[in-house]
Amino acid sequence: MTRKVTIELLDEIQDGFNQQDVDAILSHFADDCEWLMGAMPQFG
């Protein structure tokens, strides 16, 4: 089932990030998704 992308949906996903709640974040994505985190460039 897909949901229409709305401000409310984006707020729900952002709340998961703000709470550092991986389960809450991934609950909005397909079970077989691949989560890749970007990394800050290393300086010095």
PyMOL commands that set and color helices and strands:
alter all, ss='L'
color gray80, all
select helices_A, chain A and resi 7-18+22-26
alter helices_A, ss='H'
color red, helices_A
deselect
rebuild
show_as cartoon
